[in-house]
């Protein structure tokens, strides 16, 4: 027995009020529809329909079963429609949120290539460094740099990991000396991410210990590029992702400080609401970003 075909036949008979009308809707003969419904009743071991010469009505059990069948068939149709959409070219608007520095330096060029590949898409990219709620603010995809967090309402796909380093300009190190232990950072100008009104700490993992150091300096900011530029000018030691300072380290305008001590790595993830998991444009964007940033050399690491 084709159970789904029998369920469709039974549902159509109830909806149409009879076998003849249901047969016309399904393009089958009346006897074929009747056989499908009888097979379903035999399978379930219950009577689903009251049959008379003039009218067909569902039994009490049949009425309850009909409600469930309608839900099942609607879900099946939605799944089939989604699979068809997965094969289609993506189109429409895609709202994306990302951190400022990563967005300007790396995500924006990647999205330009993505739009060349899928020209029927329209992307709205919003950059900021505050922690946003993707669902409340209506974003399709959010790129987040943080420790991964579990959420029942959001799906997270890792793109890559973020390495961070302590670094400073050669001129600063020549003038104030190069620290050899994390405890010495308390006596240096440390350019930190955050606010002046908040006590700032750096956590560093060494060869045999993890420790947290309280730091202060002449400048703090919620933007990594600001801290990088200040460090290049010799204003202090900063702790930043290598995707921000990679070129400066290669060029020698910044030097790594305390190379045997490093902060915990972070994860770059693409996050989207669970109701977007069948969206073609979201799926393709996430796959593109995984391909683009899975190779960390694209981040100047």
C-alpha positions in Angstrom: 0.0 0.0 0.0 1.2 3.5 -0.8 0.4 5.1 2.5 0.8 8.7 1.4 -1.4 8.1 -1.6 -4.0 6.5 0.6 -3.8 9.5 3.1 -4.2 11.9 0.2 -7.2 9.9 -1.1 -8.9 9.9 2.3 -8.2 13.6 2.9 -9.6 14.4 -0.5 -12.8 12.4 0.0 -13.5 14.2 3.3 -12.7 17.6 1.7 -14.8 17.0 -1.4 -17.7 15.2 0.5 -17.6 12.1 -1.6 -15.7 9.5 -3.7 -16.8 10.8 -7.1 -15.7 14.4 -6.5 -12.4 13.2 -4.9 -11.7 11.0 -7.9 -12.1 13.9 -10.3 -9.7 16.0 -8.2 -7.1 13.3 -8.1 -7.5 12.1 -11.7 -8.4 8.6 -10.7 -11.5 6.4 -11.0 -14.0 6.2 -8.1 -13.1 2.6 -7.5 -9.4 3.4 -7.2 -10.0 6.1 -4.6 -12.3 3.7 -2.7 -9.7 1.0 -2.7 -7.0 3.4 -1.4 -9.3 4.4 1.5 -10.2 0.8 2.3 -6.6 -0.1 2.3 -5.9 2.7 4.8 -8.7 1.6 7.1 -7.4 -2.0 7.0 -3.9 -0.8 7.8 -5.1 1.3 10.8 -7.8 -1.2 11.9 -10.5 1.5 12.2 -13.4 2.8 10.2 -12.7 6.3 8.9 -15.8 7.0 6.9 -19.6 6.5 7.2 -20.7 5.4 3.7 -24.2 5.7 2.3 -25.7 5.9 -1.2 -25.9 9.7 -1.1 -23.3 11.0 1.3 -19.9 10.1 2.8 -19.0 11.6 6.2 -16.0 10.9 8.5 -16.5 8.9 11.7 -15.4 10.6 14.9 -12.1 8.7 14.6 -11.9 9.7 10.9 -12.5 13.4 11.7 -9.6 13.4 14.2 -7.4 11.5 11.8 -8.3 13.9 9.0 -7.0 16.9 11.0 -3.6 15.1 11.5 -3.5 14.2 7.8 -4.0 17.8 6.7 -1.0 18.8 8.9 1.1 16.0 7.5 0.3 16.8 3.9 0.9 20.5 4.4 4.3 19.8 5.9 5.2 17.4 3.1 4.2 20.1 0.5 6.3 22.7 2.3 9.3 20.3 2.3 8.9 19.6 -1.4 8.5 23.3 -2.2 11.7 24.0 -0.1 13.6 21.4 -2.0 12.5 22.9 -5.3 13.7 26.3 -4.1 17.1 24.9 -3.2 17.7 24.2 -6.8 16.7 27.7 -7.9 19.0 30.7 -8.3 18.8 32.8 -5.1 17.1 36.1 -5.4 15.8 38.9 -3.1 17.3 40.8 -0.2 19.8 39.3 2.3 20.3 41.3 5.5 23.7 40.7 7.1 25.3 42.0 10.3 29.0 41.8 11.2 31.7 43.4 13.4 33.1 46.6 12.1 36.8 45.7 11.5 36.2 42.2 10.2 33.4 43.6 8.0 35.4 46.3 6.4 38.6 44.4 6.0 37.5 40.9 5.0 33.7 40.4 4.8 33.0 43.3 2.4 35.4 42.0 -0.3 34.0 38.5 0.1 30.5 39.8 -0.3 31.5 41.6 -3.5 32.6 38.2 -4.9 29.5 36.5 -3.7 27.3 39.1 -5.5 29.2 38.6 -8.7 28.4 34.9 -8.4 24.7 35.5 -7.6 23.7 38.7 -9.3 19.9 38.4 -8.5 20.6 39.0 -4.8 20.5 42.3 -3.0 22.7 42.5 0.2 22.2 44.9 3.0 25.3 44.9 5.2 25.2 46.5 8.6 28.5 46.8 10.6 28.7 47.5 14.3 30.6 46.2 17.3 27.7 45.8 19.7 26.2 42.4 20.5 22.9 42.3 18.6 19.9 40.0 18.7 19.6 38.7 15.1 16.0 37.7 15.5 14.8 40.9 17.2 16.7 43.1 14.6 15.6 41.0 11.6 19.0 39.9 10.2 19.1 36.8 8.0 22.8 36.1 8.8 25.0 37.5 11.6 28.8 37.0 11.6 29.9 36.9 15.2 33.4 36.7 16.7 33.1 35.3 20.2 33.2 32.1 22.2 30.5 29.8 20.7 27.2 29.8 22.7 24.4 27.4 22.5 20.9 28.7 21.5 17.6 27.0 20.8 16.5 29.8 18.4 19.8 30.3 16.4 21.9 28.0 14.3 25.7 28.6 14.3 28.0 27.4 11.6 31.8 27.9 12.4 33.8 29.6 9.7 37.2 29.7 11.2 39.1 30.4 14.5 40.6 33.7 15.4 44.2 34.0 16.8 45.1 37.0 18.8 48.5 38.4 19.7 50.1 41.0 21.9 52.1 43.4 19.8 53.7 46.8 19.8 55.8 49.1 17.6 59.6 48.8 17.6 59.8 52.4 18.7 57.7 51.8 21.8 59.7 48.7 22.8 62.9 50.5 22.3 61.8 53.4 24.6 60.0 51.4 27.3 61.5 48.0 27.1 60.2 44.6 26.0 58.2 42.7 28.7 59.4 39.2 29.4 56.5 38.1 31.7 52.8 39.0 31.7 53.1 40.6 35.2 55.2 43.4 33.6 52.2 44.5 31.5 50.8 46.3 34.5 53.7 48.8 34.2 53.2 49.4 30.4 50.7 51.4 28.4 48.2 48.9 27.2 45.8 49.9 24.4 42.7 47.9 25.2 39.3 47.1 23.8 36.6 48.5 26.0 35.7 51.5 28.1 37.7 53.8 30.5 35.0 53.4 33.2 35.5 49.6 33.2 38.4 47.7 34.7 40.1 45.8 31.8 41.8 42.5 32.0 43.8 40.4 29.6 43.8 36.6 30.0 47.0 34.9 28.8 47.9 31.3 28.5 51.6 30.5 29.1 53.7 27.3 29.0 52.4 26.1 32.3 49.8 28.6 33.6 46.8 30.8 32.6 46.6 34.1 34.3 44.6 37.3 34.1 46.3 40.7 34.1 44.7 44.1 34.9 45.8 46.6 32.2 45.6 50.3 31.6 46.9 52.7 29.0 46.5 56.1 27.2 43.8 54.8 24.9 40.9 52.4 24.7 38.4 51.9 21.9 35.6 49.6 20.7 37.3 49.4 17.3 40.4 47.2 16.6 41.7 49.4 13.7 41.9 52.4 16.0 44.0 50.4 18.5 46.2 49.0 15.7 46.9 52.5 14.3 47.7 53.8 17.8 50.1 50.8 18.4 51.9 51.5 15.1 52.4 55.1 16.3 54.2 53.8 19.4 51.5 54.6 21.9 51.6 51.2 23.7 51.0 47.4 23.6 47.8 46.1 22.2 46.0 42.7 22.0 44.3 42.2 18.7 43.2 39.5 16.2 45.8 38.7 13.6 43.3 39.5 10.9 43.6 43.1 12.0 47.4 43.3 12.6 48.6 40.5 10.2 50.0 42.9 7.6 51.7 45.1 10.1 53.4 42.1 11.7 54.6 41.0 8.3 55.9 44.4 7.4 57.6 44.9 10.8 55.7 48.0 11.9 54.5 45.9 14.8 56.3 43.2 16.7 54.9 40.3 18.7 55.3 40.7 22.5 55.5 37.8 24.9 55.4 35.2 22.1 55.2 32.3 24.6 51.9 33.7 26.0 48.7 33.9 24.0 45.1 34.8 24.8 42.3 32.1 24.2 41.3 31.8 20.6 37.9 32.9 19.5 35.6 31.5 16.8 34.1 33.3 13.8 30.7 31.9 13.1 27.8 32.6 10.8 24.6 32.6 12.8 21.0 32.6 11.6 17.5 32.1 13.0 16.2 28.5 12.9 13.4 29.5 10.5 16.0 30.4 7.9 17.5 26.9 7.7 15.8 26.1 4.4 16.5 29.4 2.8 18.5 29.0 -0.4 20.3 32.4 -0.1 21.3 31.8 3.5 22.6 28.3 2.8 24.6 29.5 -0.2 26.1 32.5 1.8 27.1 30.3 4.7 28.7 27.7 2.3 30.5 30.6 0.5 31.9 32.1 3.7 33.0 28.6 4.9 34.9 28.2 1.7 36.3 31.7 1.8 37.5 31.8 5.4 38.1 28.2 6.1 41.5 28.9 4.6 43.0 31.2 7.2 45.5 32.7 4.8 42.6 34.8 3.5 42.7 36.6 6.8 46.4 37.4 6.7 47.0 35.0 9.6 
